[in-house]
Amino acid sequence: MAKAADFSVFSVLVTGSDRGIGLGLVKRFLMLPSPPKWVFATTLDLNGEETKEVKELACEHPNLVLLQLDVTVLESIKAAVKEVEKCVGEAGLTLLINNAGTWFFKNLENENAKDMMALYSVNTIGPLQMSQAFLPLLKKAAQRSPREGLSSSKAAIINISSALGSMEVMLIWEKGQAVSYRCSKAALNMVTKCQSLEYSADGILSISIHPGLEVKELACEHPNLVLLQLENENAKDMMAVYSVNTIGPLQMSQAFLPLLKKAAQRSPREGLSCSKAAIINISNALGSMEVMLFWEKVQTVSYRCSKPEITVEESTQGMMTVLSMLSEEDNGTFVDWLGRRIPW
């Protein structure tokens, strides 16, 4: 990756922008010192309840345009292309971020064709069709850019993938197989690789980015995560989760404190460091009282109380830094929100 510079793009389109990572990215682009002239945010339903926040943003930012879009319907994609072209004209579309996605978490025993096809349609074919449809506008942006090589500021396709799609890592398989989701993201990564080979000659960069753990992935990763709402939360589950997630780390730290002190006393290192002595508590963003991540989707009261993981804010901030640093050497790669390479 190149060194981070002043990041600026003429135009950007983010699919699935009414919540989560998509909405977070839209906010990040609007907050740039030199924001894009055009920011296109798409949603399945312009009149849906989840569009309230992005609509409020559109009222505050005249450069934000809301579009209805279903990435599985070609006619819907073509209509979106026409609306974007009206705005950007011959300057083209600088950045296409294929963020819209869906998931089912099933194992090999109960996986079925219907769910497999549903996820493949949204998570793999959707980004492919979006890229095909917007390719002429991406080419225009690349042709008119004064920048050399490949970069997000010139023209790029950003496919929001998942580490669950890595065939080498096979992240948290023992905790959650999520077969259809893994397959759809692995296939998306192949789409990215193909795009990188085909479109680089046109000056368009292509990359897959893992934004961080989603709440349902977290449920797979933590077998003691109890997905309960306030109305059906109970003392037994509260105590069970609190016992493992909070009291457990406290008691472990207390019991091992003498050994930790010995390590610190005998270390030649100054100050504090993991090489000297440290207690590392694996927490979670769901425990943030300020962020209250994914509350509308999953309340997980017991788990939140036990954990006072990565937030949307942290994820999008990291991804913006990654986007600002992308160069030709990153074309066709798979990285996380911090720019770390993930094996295919």
C-alpha positions as CSV (number, residue, x, y, z in Angstrom):
1,M,0.0,0.0,0.0
2,A,1.1,3.6,-0.6
3,K,1.4,6.1,2.1
4,A,-1.8,7.8,3.2
5,A,-2.3,11.1,1.5
6,D,-5.2,13.6,1.4
7,F,-8.0,11.3,0.3
8,S,-10.4,12.8,-2.2
9,V,-12.7,11.3,-4.8
10,F,-15.1,13.0,-7.3
11,S,-17.9,10.5,-6.7
12,V,-18.8,7.4,-4.8
13,L,-21.7,5.0,-4.7
14,V,-22.3,2.7,-1.7
15,T,-24.9,0.0,-1.9
16,G,-26.8,-1.0,1.2
17,S,-26.4,2.4,2.8
18,D,-29.3,2.7,5.1
19,R,-27.6,1.1,8.1
20,G,-24.4,-0.6,9.4
21,I,-21.2,-0.5,7.4
22,G,-22.9,1.1,4.4
23,L,-24.3,4.0,6.3
24,G,-21.0,4.4,8.2
25,L,-19.1,4.7,5.0
26,V,-21.5,7.3,3.6
27,K,-20.9,9.4,6.8
28,R,-17.2,9.0,6.5
29,F,-17.2,10.3,2.9
30,L,-19.4,13.2,3.8
31,M,-17.0,14.1,6.7
32,L,-13.8,14.2,4.5
33,P,-12.0,17.6,4.5
34,S,-12.7,17.6,0.7
35,P,-15.9,15.5,0.4
36,P,-16.9,14.0,-3.0
37,K,-19.0,16.2,-5.2
38,W,-21.4,13.3,-5.4
39,V,-22.2,10.6,-2.8
40,F,-24.8,8.0,-3.9
41,A,-26.4,6.0,-1.1
42,T,-28.7,3.1,-2.1
43,T,-31.4,1.3,-0.2
44,L,-34.0,-1.4,-1.1
45,D,-36.9,0.8,0.1
46,L,-36.7,4.6,0.1
47,N,-39.7,4.7,2.4
48,G,-38.5,2.1,4.8
49,E,-38.0,2.8,8.5
50,E,-34.3,2.1,8.3
51,T,-33.8,5.0,5.8
52,K,-34.6,7.7,8.4
53,E,-31.0,8.5,9.3
54,V,-29.7,8.5,5.8
55,K,-32.6,10.8,4.7
56,E,-31.7,13.2,7.5
57,L,-28.2,13.2,6.2
58,A,-29.4,14.0,2.6
59,C,-31.3,17.0,4.0
60,E,-28.0,18.3,5.5
61,H,-25.7,17.4,2.6
62,P,-26.8,18.5,-0.9
63,N,-24.1,16.3,-2.4
64,L,-25.8,13.1,-1.0
65,V,-28.2,11.4,-3.4
66,L,-30.5,8.6,-2.3
67,L,-31.3,5.8,-4.8
68,Q,-33.7,2.9,-4.6
69,L,-31.7,-0.2,-5.7
70,D,-32.1,-4.0,-5.6
71,V,-28.7,-5.5,-6.6
72,T,-30.5,-8.7,-7.7
73,V,-32.7,-7.0,-10.2
74,L,-31.0,-5.9,-13.4
75,E,-33.7,-3.4,-14.3
76,S,-33.2,-1.7,-10.9
77,I,-29.4,-1.5,-11.5
78,K,-29.9,0.0,-14.9
79,A,-32.2,2.6,-13.5
80,A,-29.6,3.5,-10.8
81,V,-27.0,3.9,-13.5
82,K,-29.1,6.4,-15.4
83,E,-29.7,8.5,-12.2
84,V,-26.0,8.5,-11.4
85,E,-25.0,9.4,-15.0
86,K,-27.3,12.4,-14.9
87,C,-25.3,13.7,-11.9
88,V,-21.7,12.8,-12.8
89,G,-21.9,13.2,-16.6
90,E,-18.6,12.7,-18.4
91,A,-16.6,12.8,-15.2
92,G,-17.8,9.3,-14.4
93,L,-18.1,7.4,-11.2
94,T,-14.8,7.2,-9.2
95,L,-15.6,4.6,-6.6
96,L,-18.1,1.8,-6.5
97,I,-18.5,0.1,-3.1
98,N,-20.5,-3.1,-3.3
99,N,-21.6,-3.4,0.3
100,A,-25.1,-4.7,0.1
101,G,-25.3,-8.3,1.4
102,T,-27.3,-10.8,3.3
103,W,-26.6,-14.0,5.3
104,F,-28.0,-17.3,6.7
105,F,-25.9,-19.3,9.2
106,K,-26.6,-22.9,8.6
107,N,-24.4,-26.0,8.7
108,L,-23.8,-28.7,6.1
109,E,-26.6,-30.9,7.5
110,N,-29.4,-28.3,7.0
111,E,-28.0,-26.2,4.1
112,N,-30.4,-26.1,1.1
113,A,-30.5,-24.9,-2.5
114,K,-32.9,-22.1,-1.8
115,D,-30.8,-20.4,0.8
116,M,-27.6,-21.1,-1.2
117,M,-29.0,-19.4,-4.3
118,A,-30.5,-16.5,-2.3
119,L,-27.1,-15.6,-0.8
120,Y,-25.2,-16.2,-4.0
121,S,-27.7,-13.9,-5.8
122,V,-27.2,-11.0,-3.4
123,N,-23.6,-11.5,-2.2
124,T,-21.9,-12.6,-5.5
125,I,-24.0,-12.0,-8.5
126,G,-25.2,-8.6,-7.2
127,P,-21.7,-7.1,-7.0
128,L,-20.8,-8.6,-10.4
129,Q,-23.9,-7.1,-12.1
130,M,-23.3,-3.7,-10.4
131,S,-19.7,-3.6,-11.6
132,Q,-20.7,-4.6,-15.2
133,A,-23.4,-1.9,-15.3
134,F,-21.3,0.9,-13.8
135,L,-18.2,-0.1,-15.8
136,P,-18.6,2.6,-18.5
137,L,-18.8,5.3,-15.8
138,L,-15.8,3.9,-13.9
139,K,-13.9,3.9,-17.2
140,K,-14.8,7.5,-17.7
141,A,-13.5,8.4,-14.3
142,A,-10.2,6.6,-14.9
143,Q,-9.7,8.1,-18.3
144,R,-10.2,11.7,-17.0
145,S,-8.0,11.2,-13.9
146,P,-4.6,12.8,-13.9
147,R,-3.3,10.1,-11.5
148,E,-0.8,7.5,-12.6
149,G,-1.3,3.8,-11.8
150,L,-4.2,2.5,-9.8
151,S,-5.9,4.1,-6.8
152,S,-9.2,4.7,-5.1
153,S,-9.0,8.3,-6.1
154,K,-8.8,7.4,-9.8
155,A,-11.3,4.6,-10.2
156,A,-12.0,1.5,-8.1
157,I,-14.4,-1.3,-7.3
158,I,-14.5,-2.2,-3.6
159,N,-16.2,-5.5,-2.9
160,I,-17.1,-5.8,0.8
161,S,-16.3,-9.4,1.6
162,S,-15.8,-11.4,4.8
163,A,-13.0,-13.4,6.4
164,L,-15.4,-16.3,6.5
165,G,-14.9,-16.6,2.7
166,S,-11.2,-17.4,3.2
167,M,-10.7,-21.1,2.2
168,E,-7.3,-21.1,4.0
169,V,-8.3,-19.6,7.3
170,M,-11.8,-21.2,7.6
171,L,-12.5,-18.7,10.5
172,I,-14.5,-20.1,13.5
173,W,-15.6,-23.2,11.6
174,E,-16.0,-25.1,14.8
175,K,-18.4,-22.5,16.2
176,G,-20.5,-21.8,13.1
177,Q,-20.3,-23.4,9.7
178,A,-22.3,-20.7,7.8
179,V,-21.9,-22.7,4.6
180,S,-23.9,-20.7,2.1
181,Y,-22.5,-17.4,3.5
182,R,-18.9,-18.7,3.2
183,C,-19.4,-19.9,-0.3
184,S,-21.0,-16.6,-1.5
185,K,-18.1,-14.6,-0.1
186,A,-15.4,-17.0,-1.4
187,A,-17.1,-16.6,-4.8
188,L,-17.2,-12.9,-4.4
189,N,-13.4,-12.9,-3.8
190,M,-13.0,-14.8,-7.1
191,V,-15.1,-12.1,-8.8
192,T,-12.7,-9.5,-7.4
193,K,-9.7,-11.4,-8.7
194,C,-11.2,-11.7,-12.1
195,Q,-12.1,-8.0,-12.1
196,S,-8.5,-7.1,-11.1
197,L,-7.2,-8.9,-14.2
198,E,-9.7,-7.6,-16.6
199,Y,-10.2,-4.0,-15.5
200,S,-6.6,-2.9,-14.5
201,A,-5.8,-2.1,-18.1
202,D,-8.7,0.4,-18.0
203,G,-7.2,2.1,-14.9
204,I,-9.7,0.5,-12.5
205,L,-8.5,-1.0,-9.2
206,S,-10.4,-4.0,-7.7
207,I,-10.2,-5.3,-4.2
208,S,-12.1,-7.3,-1.5
209,I,-12.2,-5.9,2.0
210,H,-13.3,-7.7,5.2
211,P,-14.9,-4.9,7.4
212,G,-14.7,-6.8,10.7
213,L,-16.9,-9.3,12.5
214,E,-20.7,-8.9,12.0
215,V,-23.0,-9.5,14.9
216,K,-24.1,-12.9,13.6
217,E,-20.5,-13.9,13.1
218,L,-19.9,-12.9,16.7
219,A,-22.7,-15.2,17.7
220,C,-20.9,-18.0,16.0
221,E,-17.6,-17.1,17.5
222,H,-18.9,-16.9,21.1
223,P,-20.9,-20.0,22.0
224,N,-21.9,-18.3,25.3
225,L,-23.5,-15.4,23.5
226,V,-27.2,-15.5,24.5
227,L,-29.4,-13.6,22.0
228,L,-32.2,-12.4,24.3
229,Q,-34.3,-9.2,24.3
230,L,-35.1,-7.1,27.3
231,E,-38.6,-8.6,27.5
232,N,-37.3,-12.2,27.8
233,E,-34.0,-11.6,29.6
234,N,-33.7,-13.5,32.9
235,A,-31.5,-13.8,35.9
236,K,-30.2,-17.3,35.1
237,D,-28.9,-16.3,31.6
238,M,-27.6,-13.0,33.0
239,M,-25.6,-14.7,35.7
240,A,-24.3,-17.5,33.3
241,V,-22.9,-14.9,30.8
242,Y,-21.6,-12.6,33.5
243,S,-19.9,-15.5,35.3
244,V,-18.0,-16.6,32.2
245,N,-17.3,-13.2,30.5
246,T,-16.7,-11.0,33.5
247,I,-16.1,-12.8,36.7
248,G,-14.0,-15.4,34.9
249,P,-11.4,-13.0,33.6
250,L,-11.3,-11.2,36.9
251,Q,-10.6,-14.4,38.9
252,M,-8.0,-15.5,36.3
253,S,-6.2,-12.2,36.7
254,Q,-6.4,-12.4,40.5
255,A,-5.0,-15.9,40.6
256,F,-2.2,-15.3,38.1
257,L,-1.3,-11.9,39.6
258,P,1.7,-13.2,41.6
259,L,3.2,-14.8,38.5
260,L,2.6,-11.7,36.4
261,K,4.3,-9.6,39.1
262,K,7.3,-11.9,39.0
263,A,7.6,-11.6,35.2
264,A,7.3,-7.8,35.5
265,Q,9.9,-7.5,38.3
266,R,12.5,-9.7,36.4
267,S,12.0,-8.0,33.0
268,P,14.8,-5.6,31.9
269,R,12.3,-3.7,29.8
270,E,11.2,-0.1,30.8
271,G,7.6,1.0,31.0
272,L,4.7,-1.3,30.1
273,S,4.5,-3.8,27.3
274,C,3.3,-7.3,26.4
275,S,6.9,-8.4,26.4
276,K,7.2,-7.4,30.1
277,A,3.8,-8.4,31.7
278,A,0.2,-7.9,30.6
279,I,-3.4,-8.9,31.0
280,I,-5.3,-9.0,27.8
281,N,-9.1,-9.1,28.1
282,I,-10.9,-10.1,24.9
283,S,-13.9,-7.8,24.9
284,N,-16.5,-6.8,22.4
285,A,-18.0,-3.6,20.9
286,L,-21.4,-4.8,22.0
287,G,-20.3,-3.8,25.5
288,S,-19.9,-0.1,24.5
289,M,-22.4,2.0,26.4
290,E,-21.9,4.9,24.0
291,V,-22.1,3.0,20.7
292,M,-24.8,0.5,21.5
293,L,-23.9,-1.4,18.3
294,F,-26.7,-3.3,16.5
295,W,-29.2,-2.7,19.3
296,E,-32.1,-2.5,16.7
297,K,-31.1,-5.9,15.4
298,V,-30.0,-7.9,18.4
299,Q,-30.3,-6.6,21.9
300,T,-28.1,-9.4,23.6
301,V,-28.6,-7.8,27.0
302,S,-26.7,-10.4,29.0
303,Y,-23.7,-10.2,26.6
304,R,-23.7,-6.4,26.5
305,C,-23.7,-6.3,30.3
306,S,-20.8,-8.8,30.5
307,K,-18.7,-6.9,28.0
308,P,-18.4,-3.1,29.1
309,E,-15.3,-6.1,19.3
310,I,-15.1,-3.9,16.5
311,T,-17.6,-1.1,16.1
312,V,-19.0,0.3,12.8
313,E,-17.1,3.5,13.6
314,E,-13.8,1.7,14.0
315,S,-14.5,-0.5,10.9
316,T,-15.3,2.4,8.6
317,Q,-12.5,4.6,9.9
318,G,-10.1,1.8,9.2
319,M,-11.5,1.2,5.8
320,M,-11.3,4.8,4.9
321,T,-7.6,4.8,5.8
322,V,-7.1,1.6,3.7
323,L,-9.0,3.2,0.7
324,S,-6.8,6.3,0.9
325,M,-3.6,4.1,0.7
326,L,-4.6,1.6,-2.1
327,S,-2.2,1.4,-5.0
328,E,-1.4,-0.8,-7.9
329,E,0.2,-3.5,-5.7
330,D,-3.1,-3.9,-3.9
331,N,-5.1,-4.7,-7.0
332,G,-6.8,-8.1,-6.8
333,T,-6.0,-8.6,-3.1
334,F,-8.1,-9.4,0.0
335,V,-7.5,-7.3,3.0
336,D,-9.3,-6.4,6.3
337,W,-10.3,-3.0,7.6
338,L,-6.8,-2.4,8.8
339,G,-5.2,-3.3,5.5
340,R,-3.9,-6.6,6.6
341,R,-3.7,-9.3,3.9
342,I,-6.2,-12.2,4.2
343,P,-5.3,-15.4,2.4
344,W,-7.8,-16.6,-0.2
